[in-house]
Amino acid sequence: MPVYLSLAKRVPWVKGWATALWLAKKGKDRLDNLTEAERKELKRIVGASKGKPGNVSKHDRTRLKNIVKKAATGKS
C-alpha cells in the first residue's frame, strides 16, 4: 500500500475533505440540506485547503466535519 494511503487512514480530516469534494461535485442533492451560508463556508474551507489539511485551522477542520455531516445526513 502506498504510504499516502496509510496516512489517509490515520487522518480523519482526509475523509472529511474527500467527502466534501464528493458533495461539491456529485452530491448536489445533499447540499440542499445546508443553508446558503453553510454552502459558502464549505466552499471557502475546501478552497483554502488546496487539498492539504495543514492549510486550514483546527477550527475550520472541525467546522468542515460538522457541515459535511449535516449535508450527508440532514441533521446538525
PDB file of N, CA, C and O in Angstrom:
ATOM      1  N   MET A   1       0.850  -1.178   0.000  1.00  0.00           N
ATOM      2  CA  MET A   1       0.000   0.000   0.000  1.00  0.00           C
ATOM      3  C   MET A   1       0.892   1.237   0.000  1.00  0.00           C
ATOM      4  O   MET A   1       1.846   1.312   0.775  1.00  0.00           O
ATOM      5  N   PRO A   2       0.588   2.217  -0.872  1.00  0.00           N
ATOM      6  CA  PRO A   2       1.379   3.445  -0.879  1.00  0.00           C
ATOM      7  C   PRO A   2       1.301   4.152   0.481  1.00  0.00           C
ATOM      8  O   PRO A   2       0.286   4.075   1.174  1.00  0.00           O
ATOM      9  N   VAL A   3       2.363   4.823   0.840  1.00  0.00           N
ATOM     10  CA  VAL A   3       2.443   5.496   2.138  1.00  0.00           C
ATOM     11  C   VAL A   3       1.312   6.496   2.310  1.00  0.00           C
ATOM     12  O   VAL A   3       0.726   6.579   3.389  1.00  0.00           O
ATOM     13  N   TYR A   4       0.991   7.261   1.264  1.00  0.00           N
ATOM     14  CA  TYR A   4      -0.041   8.278   1.403  1.00  0.00           C
ATOM     15  C   TYR A   4      -1.404   7.664   1.721  1.00  0.00           C
ATOM     16  O   TYR A   4      -2.223   8.313   2.372  1.00  0.00           O
ATOM     17  N   LEU A   5      -1.666   6.451   1.287  1.00  0.00           N
ATOM     18  CA  LEU A   5      -2.933   5.806   1.625  1.00  0.00           C
ATOM     19  C   LEU A   5      -2.967   5.384   3.087  1.00  0.00           C
ATOM     20  O   LEU A   5      -4.005   5.499   3.738  1.00  0.00           O
ATOM     21  N   SER A   6      -1.847   4.899   3.610  1.00  0.00           N
ATOM     22  CA  SER A   6      -1.835   4.527   5.022  1.00  0.00           C
ATOM     23  C   SER A   6      -1.968   5.772   5.895  1.00  0.00           C
ATOM     24  O   SER A   6      -2.598   5.719   6.952  1.00  0.00           O
ATOM     25  N   LEU A   7      -1.392   6.873   5.475  1.00  0.00           N
ATOM     26  CA  LEU A   7      -1.552   8.120   6.220  1.00  0.00           C
ATOM     27  C   LEU A   7      -2.992   8.600   6.181  1.00  0.00           C
ATOM     28  O   LEU A   7      -3.506   9.105   7.179  1.00  0.00           O
ATOM     29  N   ALA A   8      -3.638   8.450   5.052  1.00  0.00           N
ATOM     30  CA  ALA A   8      -5.027   8.888   4.911  1.00  0.00           C
ATOM     31  C   ALA A   8      -5.936   8.151   5.882  1.00  0.00           C
ATOM     32  O   ALA A   8      -6.911   8.724   6.368  1.00  0.00           O
ATOM     33  N   LYS A   9      -5.636   6.899   6.170  1.00  0.00           N
ATOM     34  CA  LYS A   9      -6.455   6.128   7.099  1.00  0.00           C
ATOM     35  C   LYS A   9      -6.339   6.659   8.524  1.00  0.00           C
ATOM     36  O   LYS A   9      -7.282   6.548   9.307  1.00  0.00           O
ATOM     37  N   ARG A  10      -5.203   7.229   8.859  1.00  0.00           N
ATOM     38  CA  ARG A  10      -4.984   7.710  10.219  1.00  0.00           C
ATOM     39  C   ARG A  10      -5.502   9.124  10.432  1.00  0.00           C
ATOM     40  O   ARG A  10      -5.640   9.553  11.577  1.00  0.00           O
ATOM     41  N   VAL A  11      -5.788   9.852   9.377  1.00  0.00           N
ATOM     42  CA  VAL A  11      -6.177  11.253   9.498  1.00  0.00           C
ATOM     43  C   VAL A  11      -7.643  11.417   9.126  1.00  0.00           C
ATOM     44  O   VAL A  11      -7.988  11.379   7.945  1.00  0.00           O
ATOM     45  N   PRO A  12      -8.511  11.601  10.120  1.00  0.00           N
ATOM     46  CA  PRO A  12      -9.936  11.764   9.822  1.00  0.00           C
ATOM     47  C   PRO A  12     -10.217  12.955   8.903  1.00  0.00           C
ATOM     48  O   PRO A  12     -11.207  12.953   8.172  1.00  0.00           O
ATOM     49  N   TRP A  13      -9.351  13.972   8.937  1.00  0.00           N
ATOM     50  CA  TRP A  13      -9.536  15.134   8.076  1.00  0.00           C
ATOM     51  C   TRP A  13      -9.642  14.719   6.613  1.00  0.00           C
ATOM     52  O   TRP A  13     -10.456  15.269   5.871  1.00  0.00           O
ATOM     53  N   VAL A  14      -8.841  13.770   6.198  1.00  0.00           N
ATOM     54  CA  VAL A  14      -8.824  13.362   4.801  1.00  0.00           C
ATOM     55  C   VAL A  14     -10.197  12.832   4.394  1.00  0.00           C
ATOM     56  O   VAL A  14     -10.678  13.109   3.295  1.00  0.00           O
ATOM     57  N   LYS A  15     -10.813  12.081   5.273  1.00  0.00           N
ATOM     58  CA  LYS A  15     -12.157  11.576   4.972  1.00  0.00           C
ATOM     59  C   LYS A  15     -13.137  12.723   4.826  1.00  0.00           C
ATOM     60  O   LYS A  15     -13.952  12.736   3.904  1.00  0.00           O
ATOM     61  N   GLY A  16     -13.060  13.681   5.728  1.00  0.00           N
ATOM     62  CA  GLY A  16     -13.955  14.843   5.649  1.00  0.00           C
ATOM     63  C   GLY A  16     -13.733  15.649   4.393  1.00  0.00           C
ATOM     64  O   GLY A  16     -14.682  16.079   3.737  1.00  0.00           O
ATOM     65  N   TRP A  17     -12.463  15.852   4.059  1.00  0.00           N
ATOM     66  CA  TRP A  17     -12.130  16.625   2.874  1.00  0.00           C
ATOM     67  C   TRP A  17     -12.599  15.900   1.611  1.00  0.00           C
ATOM     68  O   TRP A  17     -13.167  16.517   0.710  1.00  0.00           O
ATOM     69  N   ALA A  18     -12.360  14.595   1.551  1.00  0.00           N
ATOM     70  CA  ALA A  18     -12.778  13.816   0.381  1.00  0.00           C
ATOM     71  C   ALA A  18     -14.299  13.813   0.254  1.00  0.00           C
ATOM     72  O   ALA A  18     -14.835  13.918  -0.849  1.00  0.00           O
ATOM     73  N   THR A  19     -14.986  13.692   1.379  1.00  0.00           N
ATOM     74  CA  THR A  19     -16.445  13.713   1.353  1.00  0.00           C
ATOM     75  C   THR A  19     -16.945  15.079   0.921  1.00  0.00           C
ATOM     76  O   THR A  19     -17.912  15.176   0.166  1.00  0.00           O
ATOM     77  N   ALA A  20     -16.302  16.123   1.389  1.00  0.00           N
ATOM     78  CA  ALA A  20     -16.689  17.478   0.987  1.00  0.00           C
ATOM     79  C   ALA A  20     -16.522  17.665  -0.515  1.00  0.00           C
ATOM     80  O   ALA A  20     -17.377  18.263  -1.168  1.00  0.00           O
ATOM     81  N   LEU A  21     -15.428  17.158  -1.062  1.00  0.00           N
ATOM     82  CA  LEU A  21     -15.231  17.247  -2.506  1.00  0.00           C
ATOM     83  C   LEU A  21     -16.313  16.470  -3.249  1.00  0.00           C
ATOM     84  O   LEU A  21     -16.846  16.938  -4.255  1.00  0.00           O
ATOM     85  N   TRP A  22     -16.631  15.281  -2.745  1.00  0.00           N
ATOM     86  CA  TRP A  22     -17.683  14.485  -3.372  1.00  0.00           C
ATOM     87  C   TRP A  22     -19.008  15.245  -3.335  1.00  0.00           C
ATOM     88  O   TRP A  22     -19.735  15.295  -4.328  1.00  0.00           O
ATOM     89  N   LEU A  23     -19.310  15.833  -2.187  1.00  0.00           N
ATOM     90  CA  LEU A  23     -20.548  16.600  -2.072  1.00  0.00           C
ATOM     91  C   LEU A  23     -20.571  17.746  -3.082  1.00  0.00           C
ATOM     92  O   LEU A  23     -21.587  18.000  -3.728  1.00  0.00           O
ATOM     93  N   ALA A  24     -19.448  18.423  -3.204  1.00  0.00           N
ATOM     94  CA  ALA A  24     -19.385  19.564  -4.111  1.00  0.00           C
ATOM     95  C   ALA A  24     -19.533  19.144  -5.572  1.00  0.00           C
ATOM     96  O   ALA A  24     -20.101  19.886  -6.372  1.00  0.00           O
ATOM     97  N   LYS A  25     -19.030  17.969  -5.925  1.00  0.00           N
ATOM     98  CA  LYS A  25     -19.050  17.537  -7.320  1.00  0.00           C
ATOM     99  C   LYS A  25     -20.247  16.660  -7.671  1.00  0.00           C
ATOM    100  O   LYS A  25     -20.864  16.847  -8.720  1.00  0.00           O
ATOM    101  N   LYS A  26     -20.578  15.713  -6.813  1.00  0.00           N
ATOM    102  CA  LYS A  26     -21.569  14.697  -7.159  1.00  0.00           C
ATOM    103  C   LYS A  26     -22.823  14.729  -6.292  1.00  0.00           C
ATOM    104  O   LYS A  26     -23.879  14.253  -6.707  1.00  0.00           O
ATOM    105  N   GLY A  27     -22.712  15.278  -5.109  1.00  0.00           N
ATOM    106  CA  GLY A  27     -23.812  15.174  -4.163  1.00  0.00           C
ATOM    107  C   GLY A  27     -24.637  16.441  -4.043  1.00  0.00           C
ATOM    108  O   GLY A  27     -25.027  16.837  -2.944  1.00  0.00           O
ATOM    109  N   LYS A  28     -24.900  17.073  -5.170  1.00  0.00           N
ATOM    110  CA  LYS A  28     -25.614  18.343  -5.135  1.00  0.00           C
ATOM    111  C   LYS A  28     -26.975  18.233  -4.456  1.00  0.00           C
ATOM    112  O   LYS A  28     -27.440  19.196  -3.846  1.00  0.00           O
ATOM    113  N   ASP A  29     -27.608  17.085  -4.553  1.00  0.00           N
ATOM    114  CA  ASP A  29     -28.890  16.925  -3.868  1.00  0.00           C
ATOM    115  C   ASP A  29     -28.707  16.966  -2.356  1.00  0.00           C
ATOM    116  O   ASP A  29     -29.606  17.412  -1.643  1.00  0.00           O
ATOM    117  N   ARG A  30     -27.567  16.512  -1.855  1.00  0.00           N
ATOM    118  CA  ARG A  30     -27.274  16.555  -0.418  1.00  0.00           C
ATOM    119  C   ARG A  30     -26.984  17.974   0.057  1.00  0.00           C
ATOM    120  O   ARG A  30     -27.197  18.296   1.226  1.00  0.00           O
ATOM    121  N   LEU A  31     -26.503  18.810  -0.836  1.00  0.00           N
ATOM    122  CA  LEU A  31     -26.215  20.192  -0.464  1.00  0.00           C
ATOM    123  C   LEU A  31     -27.488  20.956  -0.145  1.00  0.00           C
ATOM    124  O   LEU A  31     -27.433  22.022   0.468  1.00  0.00           O
ATOM    125  N   ASP A  32     -28.627  20.428  -0.550  1.00  0.00           N
ATOM    126  CA  ASP A  32     -29.903  21.053  -0.203  1.00  0.00           C
ATOM    127  C   ASP A  32     -30.151  21.001   1.296  1.00  0.00           C
ATOM    128  O   ASP A  32     -30.982  21.750   1.810  1.00  0.00           O
ATOM    129  N   ASN A  33     -29.444  20.129   2.004  1.00  0.00           N
ATOM    130  CA  ASN A  33     -29.569  20.040   3.458  1.00  0.00           C
ATOM    131  C   ASN A  33     -28.867  21.203   4.169  1.00  0.00           C
ATOM    132  O   ASN A  33     -29.015  21.372   5.379  1.00  0.00           O
ATOM    133  N   LEU A  34     -28.107  22.000   3.421  1.00  0.00           N
ATOM    134  CA  LEU A  34     -27.340  23.100   4.007  1.00  0.00           C
ATOM    135  C   LEU A  34     -27.975  24.444   3.678  1.00  0.00           C
ATOM    136  O   LEU A  34     -28.657  24.602   2.665  1.00  0.00           O
ATOM    137  N   THR A  35     -27.735  25.401   4.557  1.00  0.00           N
ATOM    138  CA  THR A  35     -28.155  26.765   4.267  1.00  0.00           C
ATOM    139  C   THR A  35     -27.181  27.361   3.251  1.00  0.00           C
ATOM    140  O   THR A  35     -26.119  26.794   2.993  1.00  0.00           O
ATOM    141  N   GLU A  36     -27.541  28.480   2.693  1.00  0.00           N
ATOM    142  CA  GLU A  36     -26.657  29.154   1.738  1.00  0.00           C
ATOM    143  C   GLU A  36     -25.329  29.524   2.409  1.00  0.00           C
ATOM    144  O   GLU A  36     -24.266  29.397   1.802  1.00  0.00           O
ATOM    145  N   ALA A  37     -25.398  29.980   3.658  1.00  0.00           N
ATOM    146  CA  ALA A  37     -24.181  30.350   4.391  1.00  0.00           C
ATOM    147  C   ALA A  37     -23.284  29.131   4.609  1.00  0.00           C
ATOM    148  O   ALA A  37     -22.063  29.234   4.493  1.00  0.00           O
ATOM    149  N   GLU A  38     -23.873  27.991   4.919  1.00  0.00           N
ATOM    150  CA  GLU A  38     -23.088  26.769   5.120  1.00  0.00           C
ATOM    151  C   GLU A  38     -22.440  26.311   3.817  1.00  0.00           C
ATOM    152  O   GLU A  38     -21.302  25.841   3.819  1.00  0.00           O
ATOM    153  N   ARG A  39     -23.164  26.447   2.705  1.00  0.00           N
ATOM    154  CA  ARG A  39     -22.577  26.080   1.409  1.00  0.00           C
ATOM    155  C   ARG A  39     -21.384  26.973   1.081  1.00  0.00           C
ATOM    156  O   ARG A  39     -20.362  26.496   0.587  1.00  0.00           O
ATOM    157  N   LYS A  40     -21.517  28.258   1.356  1.00  0.00           N
ATOM    158  CA  LYS A  40     -20.404  29.185   1.096  1.00  0.00           C
ATOM    159  C   LYS A  40     -19.204  28.855   1.989  1.00  0.00           C
ATOM    160  O   LYS A  40     -18.055  28.899   1.549  1.00  0.00           O
ATOM    161  N   GLU A  41     -19.497  28.525   3.252  1.00  0.00           N
ATOM    162  CA  GLU A  41     -18.418  28.183   4.171  1.00  0.00           C
ATOM    163  C   GLU A  41     -17.713  26.900   3.746  1.00  0.00           C
ATOM    164  O   GLU A  41     -16.487  26.811   3.813  1.00  0.00           O
ATOM    165  N   LEU A  42     -18.481  25.911   3.311  1.00  0.00           N
ATOM    166  CA  LEU A  42     -17.915  24.655   2.810  1.00  0.00           C
ATOM    167  C   LEU A  42     -16.976  24.936   1.639  1.00  0.00           C
ATOM    168  O   LEU A  42     -15.855  24.428   1.594  1.00  0.00           O
ATOM    169  N   LYS A  43     -17.437  25.739   0.706  1.00  0.00           N
ATOM    170  CA  LYS A  43     -16.624  26.074  -0.465  1.00  0.00           C
ATOM    171  C   LYS A  43     -15.354  26.822  -0.050  1.00  0.00           C
ATOM    172  O   LYS A  43     -14.276  26.569  -0.588  1.00  0.00           O
ATOM    173  N   ARG A  44     -15.485  27.736   0.903  1.00  0.00           N
ATOM    174  CA  ARG A  44     -14.332  28.505   1.361  1.00  0.00           C
ATOM    175  C   ARG A  44     -13.277  27.598   1.995  1.00  0.00           C
ATOM    176  O   ARG A  44     -12.089  27.716   1.696  1.00  0.00           O
ATOM    177  N   ILE A  45     -13.719  26.693   2.873  1.00  0.00           N
ATOM    178  CA  ILE A  45     -12.774  25.829   3.582  1.00  0.00           C
ATOM    179  C   ILE A  45     -12.088  24.870   2.614  1.00  0.00           C
ATOM    180  O   ILE A  45     -10.870  24.699   2.667  1.00  0.00           O
ATOM    181  N   VAL A  46     -12.859  24.248   1.737  1.00  0.00           N
ATOM    182  CA  VAL A  46     -12.270  23.301   0.780  1.00  0.00           C
ATOM    183  C   VAL A  46     -11.304  24.033  -0.150  1.00  0.00           C
ATOM    184  O   VAL A  46     -10.230  23.521  -0.467  1.00  0.00           O
ATOM    185  N   GLY A  47     -11.689  25.226  -0.583  1.00  0.00           N
ATOM    186  CA  GLY A  47     -10.805  26.005  -1.455  1.00  0.00           C
ATOM    187  C   GLY A  47      -9.523  26.424  -0.753  1.00  0.00           C
ATOM    188  O   GLY A  47      -8.440  26.373  -1.336  1.00  0.00           O
ATOM    189  N   ALA A  48      -9.652  26.837   0.500  1.00  0.00           N
ATOM    190  CA  ALA A  48      -8.479  27.281   1.269  1.00  0.00           C
ATOM    191  C   ALA A  48      -7.524  26.127   1.540  1.00  0.00           C
ATOM    192  O   ALA A  48      -6.317  26.333   1.660  1.00  0.00           O
ATOM    193  N   SER A  49      -8.056  24.922   1.636  1.00  0.00           N
ATOM    194  CA  SER A  49      -7.198  23.777   1.952  1.00  0.00           C
ATOM    195  C   SER A  49      -6.260  23.421   0.808  1.00  0.00           C
ATOM    196  O   SER A  49      -5.146  22.950   1.037  1.00  0.00           O
ATOM    197  N   LYS A  50      -6.702  23.643  -0.410  1.00  0.00           N
ATOM    198  CA  LYS A  50      -5.926  23.243  -1.590  1.00  0.00           C
ATOM    199  C   LYS A  50      -5.496  21.785  -1.483  1.00  0.00           C
ATOM    200  O   LYS A  50      -4.439  21.390  -1.974  1.00  0.00           O
ATOM    201  N   GLY A  51      -6.349  20.992  -0.825  1.00  0.00           N
ATOM    202  CA  GLY A  51      -6.079  19.571  -0.689  1.00  0.00           C
ATOM    203  C   GLY A  51      -5.172  19.192   0.464  1.00  0.00           C
ATOM    204  O   GLY A  51      -4.835  18.021   0.638  1.00  0.00           O
ATOM    205  N   LYS A  52      -4.777  20.181   1.253  1.00  0.00           N
ATOM    206  CA  LYS A  52      -3.855  19.910   2.352  1.00  0.00           C
ATOM    207  C   LYS A  52      -4.479  20.374   3.666  1.00  0.00           C
ATOM    208  O   LYS A  52      -4.777  21.557   3.825  1.00  0.00           O
ATOM    209  N   PRO A  53      -4.678  19.455   4.606  1.00  0.00           N
ATOM    210  CA  PRO A  53      -5.306  19.832   5.860  1.00  0.00           C
ATOM    211  C   PRO A  53      -4.522  20.867   6.657  1.00  0.00           C
ATOM    212  O   PRO A  53      -5.113  21.621   7.431  1.00  0.00           O
ATOM    213  N   GLY A  54      -3.228  20.917   6.486  1.00  0.00           N
ATOM    214  CA  GLY A  54      -2.414  21.894   7.203  1.00  0.00           C
ATOM    215  C   GLY A  54      -2.658  23.327   6.776  1.00  0.00           C
ATOM    216  O   GLY A  54      -2.227  24.263   7.450  1.00  0.00           O
ATOM    217  N   ASN A  55      -3.347  23.503   5.660  1.00  0.00           N
ATOM    218  CA  ASN A  55      -3.623  24.844   5.154  1.00  0.00           C
ATOM    219  C   ASN A  55      -4.808  25.510   5.841  1.00  0.00           C
ATOM    220  O   ASN A  55      -5.061  26.694   5.617  1.00  0.00           O
ATOM    221  N   VAL A  56      -5.537  24.774   6.670  1.00  0.00           N
ATOM    222  CA  VAL A  56      -6.678  25.356   7.369  1.00  0.00           C
ATOM    223  C   VAL A  56      -6.531  25.122   8.872  1.00  0.00           C
ATOM    224  O   VAL A  56      -5.838  24.205   9.315  1.00  0.00           O
ATOM    225  N   SER A  57      -7.191  25.962   9.628  1.00  0.00           N
ATOM    226  CA  SER A  57      -7.091  25.877  11.084  1.00  0.00           C
ATOM    227  C   SER A  57      -7.849  24.664  11.626  1.00  0.00           C
ATOM    228  O   SER A  57      -8.676  24.066  10.939  1.00  0.00           O
ATOM    229  N   LYS A  58      -7.545  24.326  12.859  1.00  0.00           N
ATOM    230  CA  LYS A  58      -8.263  23.226  13.523  1.00  0.00           C
ATOM    231  C   LYS A  58      -9.746  23.547  13.600  1.00  0.00           C
ATOM    232  O   LYS A  58     -10.584  22.664  13.418  1.00  0.00           O
ATOM    233  N   HIS A  59     -10.074  24.804  13.867  1.00  0.00           N
ATOM    234  CA  HIS A  59     -11.478  25.228  13.917  1.00  0.00           C
ATOM    235  C   HIS A  59     -12.164  24.965  12.581  1.00  0.00           C
ATOM    236  O   HIS A  59     -13.281  24.448  12.553  1.00  0.00           O
ATOM    237  N   ASP A  60     -11.511  25.315  11.475  1.00  0.00           N
ATOM    238  CA  ASP A  60     -12.101  25.090  10.152  1.00  0.00           C
ATOM    239  C   ASP A  60     -12.244  23.598   9.844  1.00  0.00           C
ATOM    240  O   ASP A  60     -13.216  23.191   9.207  1.00  0.00           O
ATOM    241  N   ARG A  61     -11.294  22.786  10.285  1.00  0.00           N
ATOM    242  CA  ARG A  61     -11.410  21.342  10.071  1.00  0.00           C
ATOM    243  C   ARG A  61     -12.607  20.782  10.830  1.00  0.00           C
ATOM    244  O   ARG A  61     -13.337  19.938  10.311  1.00  0.00           O
ATOM    245  N   THR A  62     -12.808  21.253  12.056  1.00  0.00           N
ATOM    246  CA  THR A  62     -13.966  20.816  12.840  1.00  0.00           C
ATOM    247  C   THR A  62     -15.250  21.304  12.189  1.00  0.00           C
ATOM    248  O   THR A  62     -16.230  20.564  12.099  1.00  0.00           O
ATOM    249  N   ARG A  63     -15.241  22.533  11.741  1.00  0.00           N
ATOM    250  CA  ARG A  63     -16.433  23.100  11.086  1.00  0.00           C
ATOM    251  C   ARG A  63     -16.745  22.322   9.809  1.00  0.00           C
ATOM    252  O   ARG A  63     -17.909  22.040   9.526  1.00  0.00           O
ATOM    253  N   LEU A  64     -15.725  21.979   9.045  1.00  0.00           N
ATOM    254  CA  LEU A  64     -15.929  21.197   7.826  1.00  0.00           C
ATOM    255  C   LEU A  64     -16.588  19.864   8.152  1.00  0.00           C
ATOM    256  O   LEU A  64     -17.535  19.449   7.484  1.00  0.00           O
ATOM    257  N   LYS A  65     -16.086  19.208   9.169  1.00  0.00           N
ATOM    258  CA  LYS A  65     -16.650  17.918   9.584  1.00  0.00           C
ATOM    259  C   LYS A  65     -18.136  18.056   9.908  1.00  0.00           C
ATOM    260  O   LYS A  65     -18.947  17.227   9.495  1.00  0.00           O
ATOM    261  N   ASN A  66     -18.487  19.107  10.647  1.00  0.00           N
ATOM    262  CA  ASN A  66     -19.884  19.313  11.023  1.00  0.00           C
ATOM    263  C   ASN A  66     -20.767  19.639   9.822  1.00  0.00           C
ATOM    264  O   ASN A  66     -21.898  19.160   9.735  1.00  0.00           O
ATOM    265  N   ILE A  67     -20.265  20.442   8.910  1.00  0.00           N
ATOM    266  CA  ILE A  67     -21.038  20.791   7.709  1.00  0.00           C
ATOM    267  C   ILE A  67     -21.250  19.556   6.837  1.00  0.00           C
ATOM    268  O   ILE A  67     -22.354  19.318   6.346  1.00  0.00           O
ATOM    269  N   VAL A  68     -20.198  18.780   6.649  1.00  0.00           N
ATOM    270  CA  VAL A  68     -20.294  17.566   5.824  1.00  0.00           C
ATOM    271  C   VAL A  68     -21.284  16.582   6.443  1.00  0.00           C
ATOM    272  O   VAL A  68     -22.081  15.960   5.741  1.00  0.00           O
ATOM    273  N   LYS A  69     -21.223  16.452   7.756  1.00  0.00           N
ATOM    274  CA  LYS A  69     -22.161  15.550   8.448  1.00  0.00           C
ATOM    275  C   LYS A  69     -23.600  16.002   8.227  1.00  0.00           C
ATOM    276  O   LYS A  69     -24.476  15.185   7.944  1.00  0.00           O
ATOM    277  N   LYS A  70     -23.840  17.290   8.354  1.00  0.00           N
ATOM    278  CA  LYS A  70     -25.191  17.808   8.139  1.00  0.00           C
ATOM    279  C   LYS A  70     -25.642  17.603   6.696  1.00  0.00           C
ATOM    280  O   LYS A  70     -26.791  17.238   6.446  1.00  0.00           O
ATOM    281  N   ALA A  71     -24.744  17.837   5.758  1.00  0.00           N
ATOM    282  CA  ALA A  71     -25.096  17.657   4.347  1.00  0.00           C
ATOM    283  C   ALA A  71     -25.435  16.200   4.048  1.00  0.00           C
ATOM    284  O   ALA A  71     -26.392  15.906   3.332  1.00  0.00           O
ATOM    285  N   ALA A  72     -24.646  15.306   4.602  1.00  0.00           N
ATOM    286  CA  ALA A  72     -24.832  13.878   4.319  1.00  0.00           C
ATOM    287  C   ALA A  72     -26.069  13.303   4.997  1.00  0.00           C
ATOM    288  O   ALA A  72     -26.758  12.460   4.423  1.00  0.00           O
ATOM    289  N   THR A  73     -26.352  13.758   6.219  1.00  0.00           N
ATOM    290  CA  THR A  73     -27.439  13.158   6.987  1.00  0.00           C
ATOM    291  C   THR A  73     -28.686  14.031   7.097  1.00  0.00           C
ATOM    292  O   THR A  73     -29.776  13.533   7.375  1.00  0.00           O
ATOM    293  N   GLY A  74     -28.522  15.330   6.879  1.00  0.00           N
ATOM    294  CA  GLY A  74     -29.639  16.241   7.041  1.00  0.00           C
ATOM    295  C   GLY A  74     -29.852  16.641   8.495  1.00  0.00           C
ATOM    296  O   GLY A  74     -30.820  17.329   8.816  1.00  0.00           O
ATOM    297  N   LYS A  75     -28.949  16.211   9.375  1.00  0.00           N
ATOM    298  CA  LYS A  75     -29.054  16.533  10.805  1.00  0.00           C
ATOM    299  C   LYS A  75     -27.836  17.316  11.246  1.00  0.00           C
ATOM    300  O   LYS A  75     -26.729  17.072  10.766  1.00  0.00           O
ATOM    301  N   SER A  76     -28.029  18.245  12.146  1.00  0.00           N
ATOM    302  CA  SER A  76     -26.904  19.066  12.643  1.00  0.00           C
ATOM    303  C   SER A  76     -25.979  18.263  13.503  1.00  0.00           C
ATOM    304  O   SER A  76     -24.986  18.792  14.001  1.00  0.00           O
TER     305      SER A  76
END
